[in-house]
């Protein structure tokens, strides 16, 4: 299975291509690609990323022509809304289906739900809303974690500056480009995330060089996840061809943020995110669930803040306490605590991509599946080279592999089981 499905360009107007996928029309920005009507292309994150030959496209489309309707049938079966007995909840859900998202107060009350029947109704409604707005499209990103050095000392993070027990590594430019080439041109990914700690070793010039060399070799949309590296760096990476930025704010509570991020302010983080969005980047952002002293009110504000920041992707995941951090003795959140945030995100922003993090499987073996069935539709697979992946130790139990084949097969199997397909969302 490839991680995108090619489509045929019907027309191009004002920099936007209309693309046909088995009779369904979607739009994607042409950006740097040169395409015209009749061309076959891959699109990802609303961007045309690669043009391919008609022969290549037909070979791939032939295999998808039968599979796609079967997947959509399965998705339809699994996303039927269950109407519950809670009149208030059904009212909020119905409003969301009519285009009126939950208010801050309503979002907070959604996160307080606890009765099994209410949760079932809530999750199933979020999942049906996802299907109605985005069909069975699922966005799959490859992620390369190219450095575990970090100048920050965040209280929850395993690669924090103070973790002297962690062996550190930095990939060279050529290693990063080689890993990207393998992910895109051998494995078939069409969306790529370049992630590191906030490592000043990589200058603005070097970050731009990495992006430029990847774009020369790879037909994929490139996201960067390098933290607060400065406006000049984001401008340079944009000019080099990066089009997405993953920058989480972690919490909308400024006092809690300061407690978790020694010497840093939430305002600075939000300024960075807003600058990236103003520059043109597709922004992926969100926060941690389960921080000490976190309240439902602040979690509800986290969801609304992601919407306010015009996030392309909502990224919320659980705190998994790490033994080498000040939060080592904290309890993990319950899976439902996370699922409620994912479902609330879907009601707040029905057309968004909502990420299922790998950390969900630390809360329950079927955590990723249940995240998808609560309204999520995106995930990431690490393609970090095996000799480095064990050292990118964000949290204990993070998937560590000697090769990515098993993880890819497991992801493919999960997508088949829940009826999802790696089609583009469009703009």
C-alpha positions in Angstrom: 0.0 0.0 0.0 1.3 3.4 -0.9 0.5 6.3 1.5 -1.4 8.4 -1.1 -3.6 7.6 -4.1 -2.9 9.3 -7.4 -5.6 11.3 -9.1 -6.1 12.9 -12.5 -6.1 16.7 -12.9 -9.3 17.9 -14.4 -8.3 21.6 -14.6 -6.0 24.2 -13.1 -7.2 27.6 -12.2 -5.6 30.4 -10.1 -2.9 28.0 -8.8 -5.4 25.4 -7.7 -5.8 22.0 -9.3 -9.1 20.1 -9.4 -8.3 16.4 -9.1 -10.5 13.4 -9.8 -10.4 10.4 -7.6 -12.7 7.7 -8.9 -15.4 10.4 -9.6 -14.8 12.3 -6.4 -13.4 15.8 -7.0 -10.9 17.4 -4.6 -8.7 20.5 -4.9 -5.0 21.0 -4.2 -2.7 23.9 -4.4 -0.2 23.6 -7.3 2.6 25.3 -5.3 5.9 24.5 -7.1 4.7 21.6 -9.3 4.0 22.2 -13.0 0.8 20.5 -13.9 -2.0 20.8 -16.4 -5.3 19.1 -17.2 -4.9 15.4 -17.9 -1.8 15.0 -15.7 -1.7 12.4 -12.9 -0.5 13.6 -9.6 -0.1 12.8 -5.9 -1.5 15.4 -3.5 -0.9 15.6 0.2 -2.1 18.1 2.8 -3.9 20.0 0.1 -0.7 20.4 -2.0 0.3 18.8 -5.3 3.6 17.1 -4.4 4.4 14.9 -7.5 3.5 14.3 -11.1 3.6 10.7 -12.4 3.1 9.1 -15.7 -0.3 7.8 -16.9 1.1 4.3 -17.0 2.3 4.5 -13.3 -1.0 6.0 -12.3 -3.2 3.4 -14.0 -1.2 0.5 -12.5 -1.8 1.9 -9.0 -5.4 3.0 -9.6 -6.3 -0.4 -10.9 -5.4 -2.0 -7.5 -7.4 0.7 -5.6 -10.5 0.6 -7.8 -11.9 -2.4 -6.1 -10.4 -1.9 -2.6 -11.6 1.7 -2.1 -15.3 1.0 -2.1 -14.8 -2.0 0.2 -12.9 0.2 2.7 -15.6 2.9 2.5 -18.2 0.3 3.2 -16.3 -0.9 6.3 -15.8 2.7 7.5 -19.5 3.4 7.1 -20.3 0.4 9.2 -17.9 1.4 12.0 -19.0 5.1 12.0 -22.7 4.8 12.5 -23.8 7.3 15.2 -25.2 5.9 18.4 -27.8 8.2 19.8 -27.7 8.2 23.5 -30.2 9.2 26.3 -28.3 12.4 27.5 -30.5 15.2 26.0 -27.8 17.9 26.7 -25.1 15.8 24.9 -27.4 15.1 21.9 -28.2 18.8 21.7 -24.5 19.8 21.5 -23.8 17.0 19.0 -26.7 18.1 16.8 -25.5 21.7 16.9 -22.0 20.5 15.8 -23.5 18.6 12.9 -25.4 21.8 11.9 -22.1 23.8 11.8 -22.3 25.3 15.3 -19.2 24.0 17.3 -19.2 23.7 21.1 -18.5 26.7 23.2 -15.8 26.8 25.8 -18.3 25.9 28.5 -19.8 23.1 26.4 -16.3 21.7 25.5 -15.5 21.6 29.2 -18.7 19.7 30.0 -17.9 17.2 27.1 -14.6 16.5 28.8 -16.4 15.8 32.1 -18.5 13.0 30.6 -18.0 9.7 32.3 -21.0 7.4 31.8 -20.2 4.6 29.3 -23.4 5.3 27.3 -22.5 9.0 27.0 -19.0 8.3 26.0 -20.1 5.8 23.3 -22.6 8.4 21.9 -19.9 11.1 22.0 -17.2 9.1 20.3 -19.5 7.6 17.7 -20.9 11.1 16.8 -17.4 12.5 16.4 -16.5 9.5 14.1 -19.6 9.9 12.0 -18.9 13.7 11.7 -15.4 12.8 10.5 -16.8 10.5 7.9 -19.4 12.9 6.7 -16.9 15.7 6.2 -13.8 13.8 5.1 -15.0 10.4 4.0 -12.5 7.6 4.9 -9.4 9.7 4.1 -6.5 9.0 6.5 -3.2 11.0 6.4 -0.1 9.0 7.1 3.2 10.8 7.8 6.7 9.4 8.0 8.8 11.0 10.7 12.6 11.3 10.9 13.9 12.2 14.3 17.3 13.6 13.3 18.7 14.8 16.6 18.0 14.2 20.3 20.0 17.1 21.5 17.9 19.8 23.1 18.6 23.1 24.8 15.4 23.1 26.7 14.6 21.4 30.0 10.9 20.6 29.7 9.7 18.8 32.8 7.9 16.0 31.0 10.3 15.2 28.1 12.8 12.4 28.0 15.3 14.2 25.8 15.4 17.3 28.1 18.8 18.9 28.6 19.2 17.6 32.1 18.9 13.9 31.2 22.5 13.0 31.5 21.7 9.3 31.2 20.6 9.6 27.5 23.2 8.9 24.8 22.9 11.8 22.3 23.1 11.7 18.5 22.9 14.0 15.6 22.3 12.8 12.0 24.4 14.4 9.3 22.8 16.3 6.4 23.5 13.3 4.1 22.0 10.8 6.6 18.8 12.9 6.9 18.4 13.2 3.1 19.1 9.5 2.6 16.5 8.6 5.2 14.0 10.9 3.5 14.8 9.4 0.1 14.2 5.9 1.4 10.9 6.9 3.1 9.5 8.6 0.0 11.0 6.8 -3.0 11.2 3.3 -1.6 8.4 3.1 1.0 5.9 5.4 -0.7 5.3 8.1 1.9 4.1 11.4 0.5 4.2 13.4 3.8 7.4 13.7 5.8 8.1 15.2 9.2 11.7 16.3 10.2 11.8 16.4 13.9 14.5 17.2 16.5 15.1 18.8 19.9 15.8 22.5 19.9 19.4 21.9 18.7 21.4 25.0 17.8 24.0 22.8 16.1 21.8 23.0 13.0 22.1 26.6 11.7 19.4 28.3 9.7 21.5 27.6 6.6 21.8 23.9 7.4 18.1 23.5 8.1 17.3 25.1 4.8 19.9 22.9 3.0 18.3 19.8 4.5 14.8 20.8 3.2 16.1 21.9 -0.2 18.0 18.6 -0.8 15.0 16.5 0.3 12.7 18.5 -2.0 15.1 17.9 -4.9 14.9 14.2 -4.4 11.5 13.6 -3.0 7.9 14.2 -4.2 6.5 14.8 -0.7 5.2 17.6 1.5 7.8 18.4 4.1 6.9 19.3 7.7 9.5 20.7 10.1 9.4 20.1 13.8 12.4 21.9 15.3 10.8 24.2 17.9 11.5 27.9 18.4 14.4 28.3 16.0 13.6 31.9 15.1 11.7 33.7 12.3 14.7 33.8 10.0 14.9 30.0 10.1 11.3 29.5 9.4 11.5 31.9 6.4 14.5 30.1 5.1 12.9 26.6 5.4 9.8 28.0 3.7 11.9 29.3 0.8 13.7 25.9 0.6 10.4 24.1 0.2 9.0 23.2 3.6 5.3 23.6 3.8 4.3 22.3 7.2 5.3 23.1 10.8 4.6 20.9 13.8 4.9 23.1 16.9 2.9 22.1 19.9 2.0 24.6 22.6 1.5 21.8 25.1 -0.9 23.8 27.3 -2.9 27.0 27.0 -2.5 27.7 30.7 0.3 30.2 30.9 1.1 29.4 34.5 1.2 25.7 33.9 3.3 26.3 30.8 5.9 28.2 32.8 6.0 25.5 35.4 6.6 22.8 32.8 9.1 24.8 30.7 11.7 26.4 32.9 12.7 29.9 31.7 10.1 29.9 28.8 6.8 31.7 28.3 3.7 30.5 26.5 3.5 33.9 24.7 6.8 33.2 22.9 5.6 29.7 21.8 2.4 31.1 20.5 4.2 33.9 18.7 6.3 31.3 16.9 3.3 29.3 15.9 1.5 32.4 14.6 4.5 33.5 12.6 4.8 30.1 11.0 1.1 30.2 10.0 1.5 33.8 8.7 4.5 32.7 6.7 2.2 30.1 5.0 3.0 26.9 6.8 0.4 24.3 7.4 0.4 24.2 11.2 0.1 21.1 13.3 -0.3 21.9 17.0 -1.9 20.8 20.3 -0.8 19.7 23.7 -0.3 17.1 26.4 -3.1 15.5 28.4 -2.4 14.5 32.0 0.0 17.2 33.2 -0.1 17.8 37.0 -2.5 20.6 38.0 -4.1 20.5 34.5 -7.9 21.2 34.6 -10.7 20.3 32.3 -11.2 24.0 31.7 -7.7 24.4 30.5 -8.0 21.3 28.3 -11.1 22.7 26.7 -9.2 25.9 26.1 -6.4 23.8 24.5 -8.8 22.5 21.9 -10.2 26.0 21.2 -6.7 27.4 21.0 -5.7 24.9 18.3 -8.7 26.0 16.3 -7.8 29.7 16.9 -4.3 29.1 15.6 -5.8 27.8 12.3 -4.3 24.4 12.8 -4.2 22.0 9.8 -3.7 19.2 12.3 -4.7 18.8 15.9 -2.0 16.9 17.9 -3.0 15.9 21.4 -1.4 13.0 23.3 -1.1 11.6 26.8 1.7 12.3 29.3 3.7 9.2 29.6 5.9 9.8 32.7 9.7 9.3 32.1 12.0 8.1 34.8 14.6 10.8 34.0 12.2 13.8 34.4 10.6 15.6 37.4 7.3 14.1 36.4 8.5 10.5 36.9 6.0 9.8 39.7 3.0 11.2 37.9 0.2 8.9 36.9 -0.7 8.4 33.2 -4.1 9.7 32.2 -6.9 7.3 31.3 -7.4 6.4 27.7 -10.9 8.0 27.9 -9.3 11.3 29.0 -7.5 11.4 25.7 -10.3 10.1 23.5 -12.6 12.8 24.9 -10.1 15.5 23.7 -9.9 13.9 20.3 -13.7 13.7 20.0 -14.1 17.3 21.2 -11.6 18.4 18.7 -13.7 16.9 15.9 -16.8 18.6 17.0 -14.9 21.9 17.4 -13.2 21.7 13.9 -15.0 19.1 11.8 -12.7 19.4 8.8 -9.4 19.1 10.6 -6.8 16.4 10.6 -6.7 14.9 14.1 -3.6 12.9 15.0 -3.5 9.6 16.9 -0.1 9.6 18.7 1.8 6.3 19.2 1.7 7.1 22.9 -2.0 6.0 23.0 -0.9 2.4 22.8 0.9 2.9 26.2 -2.6 3.4 27.7 -4.2 0.4 26.0 -3.1 -2.1 23.3 -5.9 -1.0 21.1 -5.4 2.7 21.9 -4.7 3.8 18.3 -7.7 2.0 16.9 -10.0 3.5 19.5 -8.5 6.9 18.8 -9.5 6.6 15.1 -13.0 5.5 16.2 -13.3 8.6 18.3 -12.9 10.9 15.3 -9.2 10.9 14.5 -7.8 10.5 11.0 -4.0 10.9 11.0 -1.0 9.2 12.3 2.8 9.0 12.0 5.3 6.2 11.5 8.9 6.6 12.5 11.4 6.0 9.7 14.3 7.1 11.9 17.3 4.9 11.1 17.5 1.9 13.5 20.9 2.9 15.0 19.3 6.2 16.3 15.7 5.4 17.0 16.2 3.9 20.5 17.9 7.1 21.6 15.0 9.4 20.6 13.6 8.6 24.1 10.7 11.0 24.5 8.8 8.7 26.8 9.2 5.2 28.2 8.0 2.4 25.9 8.1 4.6 22.8 8.2 2.1 19.8 11.7 1.1 19.1 12.4 -1.0 16.0 15.3 -2.6 14.2 13.4 -1.9 10.9 10.1 -0.3 10.0 8.6 -3.2 8.1 6.6 -4.6 11.0 5.2 -1.2 12.0 4.1 -0.5 8.4 2.4 -3.9 8.1 0.6 -3.3 11.4 -0.5 0.2 10.3 -1.7 -1.2 6.9 -3.7 -3.9 8.7 -5.3 -1.4 11.1 -6.3 0.8 8.2 -7.9 -2.1 6.4 -9.7 -3.2 9.6 -11.3 0.2 10.1 -11.9 1.0 6.5 -9.5 4.0 6.1 -7.6 4.9 2.9 -4.6 7.2 2.4 -6.4 9.7 0.2 -5.7 13.4 0.3 -8.1 15.8 2.0 -7.9 18.7 -0.4 -8.4 22.4 0.3 
